[in-house]
Amino acid sequence: MPSHAREPDRSLLPGFTYERIRTRGAEINLAVGGSGPPLALLHGNPLTHVSWHKVAPGLAEHFTVVAVDLRGYGDSSKPDGGDDHAAYSFRAQGQDVLEVMDALGHRRFGVAGHDRGARVGFRMALDAPQRIDRLALLDIVPTHHVLTNVTLGWGLESYHWFFMAQKAPFPERLLCADLDYYIDYKLNKKGVGLDIFDPRAMAEYKRCTTPEQIHAVCEDYRATVGVDLEMDTADYGRRRITCPVLAIWGANSHCGRHFRPLEAWAEWADDLRGFAVPTGHYPAEQRPDLIEPALAEFFAGREPKGYAA
């Protein structure tokens, strides 16, 4: 059976229940598990909520975990981006999460995000500070910092930021020529390889990588270099994140090798702590033994232990 024709594999999150919640702009697929203070988990590109499967069950012993597929990704809907692609801005994606948490009865909650999901969390913490209790950011620096500090090394590794932002349908047509190859290449980060991924998770990422998702992800990146950067530029030096922030980055990732993450986040966050872990760009899948306890400590209101990277 072709990878894109399979049924969803829900075995990766045992004990979680699945729901679909309609927001004003999308229909969001999510998995909910556990009990305790609410904690939203937001994935990155080209992943889905499944990317949290190695840490979510443990976190669910202490928190009500809500792992969502962002709009445009996974089994969530893929609305039209609009002429300015604003329907895929981090603000629009964050509004989905706020409405999902409202529907579940969670007015104030913690957010842990990786990659694109961390950028959604950043925007929510600026736009709705009364809603976000604590914010954990995995392997990113602020979008504004990235796009105003582009270097040759980072650009070669993260070329997709600018490739996927090109006018449709140029990147879509090239990427859709071999979807499985694209996922293998994208996830096979330098010095890490594909062995860190559970084969069931890889199958889910490939199942969800359809032409419709590829277009939505390109719209996400078009929004990043357009309306998202405009919002961040308007906010830079004027608005700050006031909730506690934890930044964790991979020492071997593009984030750890090309930026100084704590210095970059200090430009935005008032209450900041963070550290590197010995991983690449996918710390929750490569070293869940480090990420799960760090998140559990932080969202319980304690200071997490740093690690020698």
KEROKOL-480508 format. One record per residue: z, y, x of N, C-alpha, C in turn. Coordinates in steps of 0.02 Angstrom, whole numbers, m for minus. Atoms other than C-alpha are relative to their C-alpha. Layout:
PT     n.up   n.north   n.east    ca.up   ca.north   ca.east     c.up   c.north   c.east
PT        Z         Y        X        Z          Y         X        Z         Y        X
...
This chain:
PT     n.up   n.north   n.east    ca.up   ca.north   ca.east     c.up   c.north   c.east
PT        0       m59       42        0          0         0        0        62       44
PT        0       m61      m39      m43        173        72       68        34       m2
PT      m66       m30       m4      112        267       131       12        51      m54
PT       m9       m54       48       80        407         7        2       m25      m72
PT        0        27       68       74        289      m143       65       m37      m17
PT      m62        37       12      248        212      m125       45        37      m49
PT      m52       m29       42      391        239      m245       55        28       46
PT      m54       m27      m41      539        344      m182       50       m55       20
PT      m50        48      m25      663        243       m76       68        35       m3
PT      m66       m31        9      838        287      m134       55       m39       33
PT      m50        41      m33      925        157       m28       34        36       57
PT      m28       m36      m58      958        285       109       64        38      m18
PT      m60       m36       22     1093        372         5       36       m41      m53
PT      m35        43       48     1194        233       m77       57        38      m33
PT      m54       m33       36     1312        295      m211      m17        69      m25
PT       22       m65       24     1215        456      m239      m40        m8      m64
PT       41         0       60     1138        497      m406      m54        54        7
PT       57       m45       m6      970        584      m424       m9        39      m65
PT       14       m43       57      929        730      m538      m60        44       16
PT       50       m53       m6      790        854      m569       24        59      m41
PT      m24       m60       34      841       1031      m612      m55        53        3
PT       51       m52        5      719       1162      m672       32        69       13
PT      m21       m69      m12      744       1336      m599      m53        47      m29
PT       50       m47       26      651       1494      m644      m67        m6       34
PT       63         3      m36      520       1457      m513      m24       m69       19
PT       19        66      m24      517       1270      m481       41       m53      m36
PT      m41        57       23      584       1098      m524       23       m36       63
PT      m29        22      m64      702       1036      m390       28       m70       m6
PT      m26        67       m6      735        856      m343       61         1       45
PT      m61        m1      m40      910        823      m278       40       m64       m9
PT      m46        56        1     1039        690      m239       70        27        5
PT      m69       m24        2     1224        714      m278       46       m59       12
PT      m48        53      m13     1368        613      m210       67        28       23
PT      m65       m18      m25     1553        619      m173       39        44      m48
PT      m43       m45       39     1692        733      m234       36        46       49
PT      m34       m50      m41     1782        886      m171      m38        65       m1
PT       35       m64       m1     1723       1060      m124      m76       m10        6
PT       73        10       m1     1535       1080      m153      m33        21       65
PT       35       m12      m62     1418       1074        m4      m74       m16      m10
PT       73         9        6     1229       1099       m13      m29       m14       68
PT       34        19      m61     1123       1014       120      m74        16       m9
PT       69       m23        5      952       1093       152      m39       m22       62
PT       39        32      m53      820       1003       255      m51        48       31
PT       52       m38      m34      682       1064       370      m70       m28      m12
PT       70        21        3      495       1039       394      m14       m50       57
PT       34        22       62      412        912       376       42       m52      m36
PT      m48        49       23      565        825       306       14         7      m75
PT      m25        m4       69      653        798       139       76        m5        3
PT      m73         8        2      833        781        81       23       m63       37
PT      m16        63      m34      826        607       160       23        11       72
PT      m17       m13      m70      846        687       332       76         4       11
PT      m73        m2       m6     1034        699       296       32       m69      m10
PT      m27        64       22     1053        513       260       51       m29       48
PT      m48        27      m48     1152        476       419       68        36       m2
PT      m63       m37        3     1285        609       384       25        12      m71
PT      m20       m16       69     1285        636       195       52       m48      m28
PT      m51        45       29     1381        477       147       70        13       28
PT      m65       m15      m28     1521        520       267       27        66      m25
PT      m21       m64       28     1527        701       209       21        m7      m72
PT      m16        10       70     1533        638        30       71       m28      m10
PT      m69        21        5     1705        565        68       48        59       m7
PT      m43       m60        1     1771        743        76      m28        56      m44
PT       33       m55       35     1645        852       m18      m45       m28      m55
PT       53        15       47     1532        852      m168      m65        22       33
PT       60       m13      m40     1368        839       m73      m60         5      m46
PT       61       m11       39     1209        909      m151      m57         7       50
PT       56         0      m47     1056        864       m47      m65        12      m39
PT       58       m19       40      901        951      m113      m65        m7       39
PT       67       m11      m27      715        945       m84      m18        72      m15
PT       21       m69       11      664       1126       m59      m65         2      m39
PT       64        m5       36      523       1188      m169      m58        m9       50
PT       57        13      m43      358       1130       m97        7       m63       42
PT      m13        58      m43      438        981        m9       23       m59      m41
PT      m27        60       31      478        802       m53      m25        m9      m71
PT       17        11       69      483        766      m238       14        61      m44
PT       m5       m62       39      516        946      m291      m71        26      m15
PT       65       m26       19      376       1042      m375      m28        46       53
PT       36       m39      m49      248       1141      m279      m38        57      m35
PT       32       m54       38      215       1305      m370      m50        39       42
PT       48       m43      m34       76       1425      m328       38        53       40
PT      m35       m47      m44      124       1539      m184      m11        72      m17
PT       16       m69       14       43       1696      m251      m39        32       57
PT       42       m33      m50      m67       1819      m158       38        18       63
PT      m40       m19      m58       76       1871       m44       44       m58       24
PT      m36        61      m20      148       1692       m30       75         6      m13
PT      m72       m13       10      317       1761       m90       35       m56      m37
PT      m32        56       35      347       1609      m199       27       m52       49
PT      m27        45      m51      381       1517       m36       42        38       52
PT      m46       m36      m43      490       1650        42       68       m35        2
PT      m67        29       m3      664       1599        98       43        27      m57
PT      m36       m27       58      729       1713       m40      m15       m42      m62
PT       18        39       58      633       1616      m173       29       m71        5
PT      m28        66       m9      687       1449      m100       76         1       m8
PT      m72        m7        8      866       1510       m92       20        10      m72
PT      m14       m10       71      860       1566      m273        0       m67      m37
PT       m1        67       29      816       1387      m320       68       m33       12
PT      m63        33      m17      971       1325      m230       58        31      m39
PT      m52       m33       39     1082       1455      m313        0       m24      m72
PT        5        21       70     1017       1404      m484       17       m73       m8
PT      m20        70        1     1036       1219      m445       76        m6        1
PT      m73         4       m5     1217       1245      m395       33        28      m63
PT      m24       m24       64     1246       1349      m552       m3       m55      m53
PT        9        53       50     1177       1207      m658       49       m57        9
PT      m48        53      m15     1296       1086      m572       72        25       m7
PT      m67       m28       11     1444       1203      m604       34        25       63
PT      m29       m22      m63     1468       1264      m425      m17        73       12
PT       12       m72       m9     1487       1452      m416        2        20       74
PT       m6       m16      m72     1540       1459      m233       m1       m65       38
PT       11        64      m33     1491       1328      m106      m17        11       74
PT       21        m1      m69     1458       1287        75      m73       m20        6
PT       70        16      m12     1283       1272       147       m8       m23       72
PT       22        22      m66     1222       1168       294      m75        m8       m2
PT       73         3        0     1040       1191       337      m26       m16       69
PT       35        16      m62      923       1123       469      m70        30       m3
PT       68       m23       m5      763       1208       525      m15        47      m59
PT       17       m45       56      680       1287       370       59         8      m47
PT      m58        m4       45      833       1244       266       54        47       26
PT      m48       m47      m28      942       1343       386      m22        72      m12
PT       25       m67       14      829       1493       362       10        19      m74
PT      m16       m12       70      851       1475       175       75        17       m7
PT      m71       m14        1     1039       1470       202       16        69       26
PT       m9       m68      m28     1032       1627       309      m16        53      m53
PT       20       m50       50      939       1722       172       49         0      m59
PT      m49         2       54     1061       1662        38       64        35       19
PT      m62       m31      m22     1209       1719       142       m6        76        2
PT       10       m72        3     1132       1893       152       m7        25      m71
PT       15       m23       68     1072       1905       m28       57       m13      m49
PT      m52        20       47     1218       1819      m115       65       m18       36
PT      m60        17      m40     1372       1831        m2       59       m23      m42
PT      m54        21       44     1486       1807      m152       m4       m73      m18
PT       11        70       18     1414       1633      m175       11       m49       58
PT        0        45      m58     1416       1563         3       68         3       35
PT      m67         4      m29     1585       1505        68       m3        m5       76
PT        9        11      m71     1530       1444       240      m72       m21       11
PT       71        13      m15     1362       1423       327       m6       m33       68
PT       15        35      m63     1311       1295       458      m76        m1       10
PT       71        m8      m17     1143       1319       545      m18       m47       57
PT       17        51      m50     1064       1174       639      m68        16       32
PT       57        m6      m45      941       1209       779      m51        53      m20
PT       44       m58        8      872       1379       737       33        61       30
PT      m24       m68       m9      889       1560       789      m33        41      m55
PT       27       m38       57      853       1700       664      m75        11        4
PT       73        m9        3      673       1718       608      m22        65       33
PT       17       m65      m30      670       1902       657        3        m4       76
PT       m8         7      m73      732       1857       832      m57       m41       29
PT       55        42      m24      602       1719       851      m64        41        5
PT       65       m32        3      455       1827       799       m4        65       39
PT        0       m60      m43      507       1977       904       16       m17       72
PT      m13        22      m69      542       1872      1059      m43       m61       17
PT       45        56      m13      391       1757      1069      m15        m5       75
PT       16        13      m70      366       1679      1240      m54       m54        4
PT       51        50      m10      230       1569      1312       27       m70      m13
PT      m29        67        8      344       1416      1320       14       m16      m72
PT      m16        13       70      406       1433      1142      m65        m5      m41
PT       63         0       38      231       1472      1076      m38       m65        8
PT       36        63      m10      157       1315      1154       33       m57      m39
PT      m35        53       37      292       1206      1075       m1        11      m75
PT       m6       m16       71      299       1295       908      m62        34      m26
PT       65       m27       20      115       1334       888      m11        m3      m74
PT       13        10       72      123       1271       709       21        60      m42
PT      m20       m60       37      211       1431       655      m62        43      m15
PT       57       m45        7       49       1526       682      m62       m38      m26
PT       55        39       26      m73       1385       647        5        m8      m76
PT       m7        12       71       m1       1345       476       m1        64      m41
PT        2       m65       34        7       1530       434      m71        28       m8
PT       69       m24        7     m182       1547       448      m23        m4      m73
PT       25        m4       69     m281       1585       291      m23       m68      m25
PT       23        62       31     m308       1440       172      m76         2       m9
PT      m29        67       m8     m388       1316       176       m6       m27       71
PT       14        23      m68     m413       1311       365       51       m50       25
PT      m47        50      m26     m250       1227       421        6       m61      m46
PT       m6        56       46     m241       1121       263      m54       m52       12
PT       55        48       m8     m411       1043       291        7       m40       65
PT       m8        36      m63     m374        999       472       59       m48       m4
PT      m59        43        3     m200        929       438      m11       m59      m46
PT       10        54       49     m257        827       289      m50       m53       24
PT       48        49      m26     m386        736       395       34       m65       18
PT      m37        61      m17     m251        612       451       74        16       m8
PT      m68       m22       16      m83        641       368       53       m39       39
PT      m50        39      m36       12        497       449        2        19       74
PT        3       m21      m70      m47        548       622       36        67        8
PT      m33       m66       m4       11        726       587       76        m8        0
PT      m73         8        2      187        669       541       26       m31       64
PT      m22        31      m63      201        555       693       m1        51       57
PT        5       m49      m53      142        694       807       53        55       m7
PT      m47       m55       13      251        828       726       72       m21       17
PT      m68        22      m10      410        724       735       14       m27       70
PT       m7        28      m67      379        654       909       12        56       51
PT      m16       m57      m43      465        798       997        9       m22       72
PT       m3        13      m71      461        810      1185       68       m28       21
PT      m61        27      m28      589        699      1270       45       m37      m49
PT      m42        32       50      654        622      1108      m34       m62      m29
PT       37        56       28      522        511      1028       18       m12      m73
PT       m7        15       71      518        430       857       55       m51      m14
PT      m49        53       10      652        297       885       63        25      m34
PT      m60       m26       32      788        413       820       m4        m3      m76
PT        9        m1       73      716        401       644        3       m71      m28
PT       m1        63       37      760        260       527      m69       m12      m29
PT       67        13       27      597        174       477       m7        16      m74
PT        3       m17       71      642        199       295       m7        75      m10
PT        7       m72        4      661        386       323      m71        22       19
PT       68       m16      m19      495        393       414      m49       m16      m56
PT       44        18       56      414        303       268        5        52      m55
PT       m8       m51       52      487        433       150      m36        65       20
PT       35       m61      m22      422        578       256      m75        m7       m9
PT       73        11        6      249        501       257      m20        m5      m74
PT       15         3       72      256        462        70       m7        70      m29
PT       m1       m67       29      292        644        34      m50        47       31
PT       49       m43      m32      162        714       153      m67       m10      m33
PT       62         2       39       22        740        29      m38        64       11
PT       36       m64       m5     m115        872        24       36        57      m37
PT      m36       m51       37      m10        964      m105       59        26       41
PT      m56       m23      m41      141        967        10      m25        38       61
PT       27       m36      m58       36       1019       160      m16        72      m19
PT       16       m68       21      m28       1169        62       64        40      m11
PT      m62       m35       12      149       1214         7       35        19       65
PT      m31       m15      m65      214       1203       185      m38        56       36
PT       38       m55      m28       73       1314       245       18        66      m34
PT      m22       m60       37      122       1438       109       69        22       25
PT      m66       m15      m28      301       1428       176       m8        40       65
PT        9       m35      m64      241       1479       350      m37        66       m8
PT       33       m65       13      126       1614       280       51        51      m24
PT      m53       m45       22      277       1688       193       44        21       59
PT      m44       m15      m57      377       1677       355      m24        60       41
PT       27       m53      m43      261       1790       454      m18        62      m42
PT       16       m55       44      236       1904       303       63        28      m33
PT      m55       m29       39      366       1940       169       68       m15       31
PT      m65        16      m30      509       1850       259       15        47       59
PT      m11       m45      m57      486       1951       418       11        71      m25
PT      m11       m66       28      473       2109       314       71         9      m26
PT      m69        m3       24      639       2070       229       50         4       57
PT      m47         2      m57      725       2029       393       m3        66       39
PT        6       m64      m35      657       2187       475       37        55      m37
PT      m36       m51       40      724       2292       331       75        m9        5
PT      m72        13       m2      895       2207       345       30         5       69
PT      m26         3      m68      909       2204       534       40        64       17
PT      m43       m56      m16     1054       2314       589       32        34      m60
PT      m26       m31       61     1095       2355       408       43       m47      m42
PT      m38        50       38     1158       2194       327       20       m56       47
PT      m25        53      m43     1262       2058       405       29       m57      m42
PT      m31        58       32     1326       1884       362       75         5       11
PT      m72       m11       m4     1510       1899       323       40       m65       m4
PT      m37        63        4     1557       1717       290        2       m33       69
PT       m1        37      m63     1606       1599       433      m66       m36       11
PT       64        31      m19     1451       1535       525       11       m47       59
PT        1        48      m55     1432       1380       633      m73       m11       20
PT       68        13      m26     1276       1368       742        4       m60       48
PT        5        58      m44     1234       1200       820      m74        m8       19
PT       70         7      m22     1077       1175       924       m5       m56       51
PT       12        52      m48     1000       1038      1027      m14        29       69
PT        9       m25      m69     1012       1067      1214      m71       m13       24
PT       67        17      m21      841        985      1233      m54        22      m49
PT       48       m23       50      758       1068      1084      m32        66       23
PT       31       m64      m14      643       1219      1086       51        57       m9
PT      m51       m50       11      791       1317      1019       46         7       60
PT      m45        m2      m56      905       1269      1161      m32        20       66
PT       32       m14      m64      776       1288      1299      m32        69        4
PT       37       m63       m2      692       1451      1248       40        60      m26
PT      m40       m55       28      832       1553      1167       73        m7       21
PT      m73         1       m6     1016       1597      1184       28         5      m71
PT      m14        m1       71     1069       1547      1009       61        42      m20
PT      m59       m39       20     1244       1623      1005      m13        75        5
PT       17       m71       m6     1179       1790      1068      m45        22      m57
PT       46       m17       55     1040       1786       938       37         5      m66
PT      m36        m2       64     1159       1746       795       52        55       m3
PT      m48       m55       m1     1284       1877       851      m32        65      m26
PT       34       m59       28     1153       2005       797        7         4      m76
PT       m2         4       73     1181       1949       617       68       m20      m29
PT      m59        32       29     1348       1859       596       64        30       28
PT      m64       m29      m19     1523       1932       598       50       m52       24
PT      m50        52      m13     1622       1769       606      m37       m62       24
PT       47        48      m29     1526       1656       725       33       m45       51
PT      m17        47      m53     1556       1500       826      m59       m49        6
PT       56        45       m7     1437       1371       895       m3       m33       68
PT        5        38      m62     1386       1249      1030      m64       m41       m1
PT       57        46       m7     1245       1139      1095       24       m71       m3
PT      m11        72       m1     1236        953      1071      m57       m33       39
PT       52        32      m42     1138        829      1180      m54       m34      m43
PT       52        25       44      991        812      1061      m63        42        8
PT       58       m42        9      818        875      1024        7        39      m64
PT        2       m44       59      767        964       864       30       m31      m63
PT      m24        33       61      838        835       742       70       m29       11
PT      m66        25      m19     1024        825       782       33       m45      m50
PT      m34        42       50     1081        750       617      m28       m71       m2
PT       29        67       m2      963        603       641        8       m31       69
PT       m7        27      m68      982        586       830       72       m14       17
PT      m71        10      m17     1171        607       846       44        15      m61
PT      m44       m11       58     1254        593       675       74        m7       17
PT      m69         8      m21     1412        540       766       31        66       24
PT      m24       m66      m19     1426        720       829       m5        49      m58
PT       12       m50       52     1355        815       681       46        m9      m60
PT      m42        10       59     1452        734       539       71        26        9
PT      m68       m27       m7     1627        769       610        1        75       10
PT        2       m72       m9     1577        945       662       m6        36      m67
PT        8       m30       66     1518        985       486       62       m11      m42
PT      m60        15       39     1669        900       407       57        47       19
PT      m53       m45      m22     1789       1002       512      m13        72      m22
PT       16       m70       16     1699       1166       485        7        15      m74
PT       m2       m14       72     1681       1151       297       69       m13      m30
PT      m70         6       20     1864       1099       285       41        59       22
PT      m36       m60      m21     1910       1266       362       31        m4       68
PT      m27         8      m67     1950       1202       535      m54        15       52
PT       48       m14      m53     1868       1243       701      m26       m66       28
PT       28        63      m26     1748       1103       752        2        m2       76
PT       m1        12      m72     1752       1028       925      m70         8       28
PT       64        m5      m34     1612       1078      1042      m13       m61       43
PT       20        59      m38     1518        951      1146      m36        21       64
PT       35       m13      m62     1458        946      1325      m72       m24       m8
PT       70        18       10     1269        950      1310      m36       m11       66
